[in-house]
Amino acid sequence: MDHPRARTSLTVLLLAALTAVLLPAVREGGYFADPARLTWWYAAAWTLFGAAAWSLRRVPGRYVAPLVLAGAVACCAAGLAGPPLTSTDSFRYAWDGRVQAAGISPYDHAPADPALRALRDDWLFPRGGADCAGPDRVAVEPGVCTRINRPAVHTVYPPVAEGYFGLIHALSPSGVRHKALQAGGALLALAVTGALLLVQRRRGAELRTAAYWAWCPAVAVEAVNNAHVDVLAVLLSVAALGVVVRRRALGGALFGLAVAAKLLPAVLLPGALAGVRRWRDAAALLVPATVVVGLTYLPYVLLSRASVFGYLGGYAEEEGYGDPGAGSRYALLRLVLPDSWSVPAVAAGMLTVVAYVWWRGDPERPWSAALSVTGTAFLLMTPGYSWYALLLIALVALDGRAEWLGVAVAGAAAYVSVRTLGGATIPVAYGLAGAAVLVGWALRRRATARDGEGVRPGPPPQTGRAGQPMWKGSP
């Protein structure tokens, strides 16, 4: 199998097998009825993904970018093969877009509000006992139910996300239903792949790592099939990380858009400030980010009677982030610490990691520091929603430390497999992911010591007249 053509053919075959497994994985109706069966489909998809990514390491360089792109298209197409399987979030997206098209602020009314009855249809608001019998239906009135989760509370999504929902609604043909948002998710996922390849090519880095995003089962399932708006935030985040080293103000503005699409990208800002020592350099990033977030909220503030933060506070409370003894949050910390210590331990751990990457991080590689901060936050907080990891997957694709992908696997296990394997699934899955990160760190340290190198592989940093990185010396 040493011939270049044979190695390329093997990768193609593995990609074909991955696509073949993703098709039933996104059409399997076992999330409620048979989560064990769905878990096996997920396990097969992740195994084939790992094998394909490993096989790509030995493919000749001239074939890498075409293979990455072809695999991305195939995986996205597989994600389009069925309706949203494991999440109903996209139904809220469709509703918020419809409400905005009617000239109403999405922050002013909950979907179940009788004031919006005129906007209901039989897709989002089925009628009758048979149509309302599904496990993902919520009753809103006698004889009327909805596919929208939490229909009695206001939307939780920030303004850039709301603008995206409105745009999808405006561009969608009548009666297209969930396919419009899935198609939007597929286009955004492919755009992320293109952005990753562009960033890696511009810095002379390895293109193969883009496959960690392009072929990842979580992208096909969460970004495309479930159409999570997180993929829009990921695209904006990758763009921000790609330009922030040389153009901080533009990078800051893109970070602002990413945060206003999904609040999670705020965790990337410490990584973007890695190595920064001067206040004006930090301000050149943080001020545009803050201004952009404020400007995106302003139209909704002016048009809305209710709070534009919607159900955000209630959502955080519901998910147990304020109660260290609730649900599955802080699962690893709670194995070794009293529940009441979990939140202070998270705060201390995050402050330590942020300080470390700020002091020791490479200013030419902000995505590396961002991956360390983001991955640590996931391990400490152990979120139960698998789509949150889309941001981390993109950071892995930029940085190349594949061991962090275990955190994304843990998120999928916490969301799907816990239904059949029980509550111990979450600490076990995240514990294994953390162990994989530690093993990867130790192996990299050993390789660096053996090779006698003190720096990570990659092109040398560009310098200004004073011989300092341009990041620190630019105005």
N, C-alpha and C positions, 0 to 999 in steps of 0.2 A: 504493500500500500504506500510505497515511497514515491511513486510516479506522481507528478503534479496533477495530471488529469484524473488519476484515481482518487487522490485526496479531495479534489474538488467534487467529484462525483459522489463520494461518501457524504460530504456536507450537504449536497443537494438532496440525497436520499433521506438524510436525517431531517432536513427541513420539510420534505414532503410528508414524512411520518408525523412530524409535529403538527402540521396543518391538518392531517387526517384525524389526529386525536383531538385537536381543538374544536373541530366541527361538532362531534357529539358532546363535548364538554360544555359548549354554549347552548346546546339544544336539550341537554339532560334536564328533565323536570324534577330531579330528586332533591332540590335544595330543601324543600319542606318534607317530601314524602320519603326520600331515601338519600340522606346526606352522605352515608357511607359510600354509596356507588359514585356519587359526584366527587368525593374525596379521592377515589382511585383514578378517576379521569384527570383530576388536577395533578396527582402524583405522576401519572404517565406523561402529561404535558411538560411538567417541570424537568423530569428526567431526560426527555428528548431534547428539550431546550438546552440543558447543560451539555449533553453530548454534541449537539450541533455547534454550540459556542466553542467547545474544546476542539472539535474537528476543524473549525475555521482557523485555528492557530497555525495550521500547516498548509493552508491554501496559499498559492502564489499571490503576491500583493496585487497584481493587476486585476484579479478576480474578486477582491474583497468588497469594494464598494458596490459593484453590481449585485453580488450575492446578498449583501446586507439589505439593499433596497428591494430586491426581488422577494427576500424572505419577509420583509416588512409588509409588502403588499399582500403576500399570501396570508400572513397572520391576521392582518386587518380584515381581509375578505372573509376569513373564517369567523371573525367576531361578528360579522354582519349576518351570519347564517340563521339567527333566531331572534326572537324578541328578548328584551332584558330578562336575564335569568335569575340573578341573585340580589337585585336591588330595584327599588321602585323610585329612586331619586329622580330619574329622568322624567317621570310623570309630573313631579313638581316643577321641573324646568319648563315642560310644555305648558303647564298652567300659568306660570309666571310670564311666559312670553305672550300667551293669549290675553292675560290681564293688561299687560302694557300696550298691546295693540288696540285695546279698547279705551286707551287714554287714562287708565287707572294705575296708581302707584301700587306695585306688588307688596309694599310694606304696610299698606293701609287695611287690608282685609285678609283673613284666613280663608282657605279654599272652601270651608264649610259655611262661610258667612252667607245667609240668605240674600244679602244685597247683591251677590254675584250669580244668582240663579240663572240669569239670562245667558251667561257664558258657558253653562254646562252642556256637555254632549254625552252620548251614550258610551263613548270610549273612556273618558276620564271619570264619568259618573254613571256607571251601569245602573239599571233598574230591574227589579224583580228578584225573586229568591234564587233562581238558577244562576243568573249572572253575578250575584253577590255572594256566591257560596265559596269562592276561592279564598285561600289562606292569606292572600295579600290584599283583601278588600276590607275597607273600614266603613261602617255605617255612619251616615251624616244626617239622614232623616228617615222616617218610616218608608220603606220600600226603595230607598236610594242609598247607594254606597259609592265609594270612590277608590281608585287605584292609588291615590296620593297618600303618602304616609304623613302622619301627624296633621290631619286636615283641619284641626281646631286651633292651630297656632300659626302665627305669621311666618313669612319666609325668613331663612337664616342666611341667605346668600348675599355677598357683597355686590357693589354696583357694576363692576366690569363683568361679572358672571351674569347679572341681570341684563346687561346690554347684549351679551352673547345670546341669551335666551330669546330676547326680543328680535335679534337679527335672524336667528334660525326660524322663528315663527314667520317673519316677514318674507323669507326666501322660500318657504316650504309650500309645495302644492297642496291643495285641499285634500284632506283625507289620508295624508301620508303617515300620520300618527308617529310611532316611535322611530321610524326609519330615518327621519330627518336629523334627529339628534345623534343617532348612531353614525350616519354618514358624516356629520360634522366631527364627531369624535375620531372617526377613521382618518379624515383629512388632517386633523390636528396631530394625531399620532404619527402620520407620515411626515408632517412638517417638522416634528421633533427629531425624527430620524435624519432628515435633511440638515437640520440645524446642527446636530451632533457631528455629522460627517464634515460639515463646513468648518466648524470650530476646530476639530481635530486636524483637518488638512491645513488650515491657516497657521496653526502652531507647529506643524511638522510632526504631529503625534501619530500614534497607531490608530488606524481607522477601524480595526477589528472590534474594539471595545464598544462601538456603536451598536453592535449586535445585541449587547446586553439589554438595550431598550427595544430595538427593532423586532427581536424574536421572542421577547419575554411573554409568557402566557398571561401575566397580569395585565399587560397592555391590551391584548386581544379581548380579555374578559371585562376589565374595568373601564378602559378608555373607550373601547369600541362597543362591545355588547351592552354593557350597562351605561355607556355614554356619560361617564362622570366628568363634570366640568373641571376636575383637577387637571386634566390633560391640557387645558388652555393655560392654567397657571404654570404647568411644567414648561410649555413652549416659551412663555414669557421669561421664566426663570433661566432657561438655557441661553436664551438670547442675552439676558442681562449678564450672566456669568461670562459669556463669550466676548463682551465688549468692555466690561468694567475695568479691566486692567489698564487699558489705554484711554478710555473715554468714560471717566467716572460719572459725569453728570448724566450722560445717556444711559449708562448702566443703572444709576439710581432711579431714573424715570421708569425704566423697564421693571426694576424691582417693585416700584410703586404700583404699576399695573398688575404685576403678578400677585401682590398682596391683596389688591382690590378685586382679584378674580377668585382667590381662595386664601384665607388668612395664613395658612401654613407656610408659604414661602418667606414669611418674616423671619423664620429660623435660619435662613441663608445669610442674613445680613452680617452676623459675626464672621462668617467665612469670607465674605467680600471685604471685610476690614482687616484680614490677616496681614500682619506686618506693618500696618499703618501706625505711625508714631505722632503725626502732627494733626492738630484739631482741624485745620482747614482742609486737609485731605479727607478726613472723615466727614466733615460737613459737605464737601463736594459730592458725596454719595448720599448721605442721609437727608439733606435738605430737599433735593429733587424727589426722592422717594416719598417723603412726607407730603410735599406739595401735590404730587400726582394723586396720592390717595385722597387727600382732601378735595381736590378738584373733581374726582370721579364721584365722590359722595354728594357734592354740592347740588347737582340738579335734582337728585332724589330727596334731599333735605328740603328744597324749595317746593317740591311737588307733593310731598307726603304730609299727612296729618299725624300719623303715628311715627314711632321711632324707627329710624332706618337700620337699627341693629336687630330689629325683629326679635326672633326667638333665640338669639345667640346666647344670652345669659342662661336661659332655661335649658338650652341644649347642653351647655357645659355642665350644668347641675345634673341633668338627666343622665349624662354619660359618666358621672361619678368622679369628675376631675376635682371637684371641691370636697368630696367625701372620700378620704383615703381607704375607708373600709367597704366602699360600694363596688359591686361588680368585679370586673377583672383588671381594673386599673392598677398600675404599679405592682404587677404580679411578681416580678423578680425581687423587688425590694421587700415586699411583704413576706417573702420566704425567710428573710434573715432579720427583719426589723419589725417592731410593733407598728400596727397600722397608722397610728398617729404620727409616726416619724417619717412617713412616706413622702409627704409634700415637702417638708424641709430637706429631706435627702435628695429629692429631685432638684430642688433649687440649688443646693450645694454642689451637686454633681454637674449641673449645667453651667454654673458659674466657673467651676474648675476647668471644664473643657473649653469654654469660651475664652477664658484667660490664657489657656495654653495655646490655642490656635492663634490668638491675637499676638502673643509674644513669640511663638516659634513657627507659626505658619508661613508658608511661601507666598509672598504677594503676587507672584506670577502664576500661581495655581489656586485661585480662590475656591474652585470647586472641591479641591481636596480637603481644605479646612471645613467647607460647608458640609461635605459628606460626614466628616467626623462629628460635627455638632448635630446634624440631623439624625444620623444613625444612633448616636448616644441618646438623644431625646426619645427615639422609638423604643430602645431597650429599657429605658427608665420608666416610660409611661405605658408601654405595652398596649397600644391601641388595638381595638377589636375590629376595625374596618380595613379591609385589604386594599382599598383604593387609595388610602393615604400614602401607601408606599410607592405610588407612581413617581413622586418627586425624588425619592431616594434612588429608585432604579435609574433615573436619568443622571443623577450624580455619579452613580457607579459607572455608567457608560462614559462619562467625561473623565473620570479619574482612573478607572481600570481595576480597582480593588474589588474583585468579584465576590470575595467572602462576605461582603455586606449584603449580597442578594439573599442570604439566609433570613434576613429581617423581613423581606417581602414574602418569603415562603411562610414565615411565622404568622404574618398578618393574614394570609389566606387560610392557614390552619385555624387561627383564632376566630375567623368569620364563618367558615364552612364546617371544618372537621369537629369543632367543639360540640356541634349538635349531636354527633354520634359517639365521640370519644370522651365527652365530659369536660368539666371545668379544668381538670389538670392539663388539658391540651395546651392552654395558653402559657403557663410558666415553663412547661417542657419545651414547647416550640421556640419561645423566645430565649430560653436558656441554651438550647442547642445553637441558635443563631449567634448569641453572644460568645459561646465557645468557639464557633467557627471564626468569628472576628479576631479573637485572641490568638488562635492558631495561625491565622493569616499574618497577623502582626509579628508573631515570633519568627515565622519562616522568612518574612521580608527582612527583619533585622539580621537574621543569620546570613541571608544571601548578601546583604550589604556589607556585613563584616568580612565575609569570605572574599568578596570581590574588592574590598578595600576602598569602597566608594562611600562618600558622605552625602551624596545628593541623589535624588530620584532620577531615573532615566528621562530623557527629553532634551529639547534644544536648550542651549544656554540662554539666560535672560538677556534681553536687550538693555543696553545701558545708555545713559545720557553722558554729557561731557564730564561730569564729576565721577563717573564710574559707578553710580548708584542706579538701582532699578528705576525705570521710567515711572513706575507706579508711584514711588515716593517723591520723585523730583518734578513731576508734571504739575502745572498750576491748577 
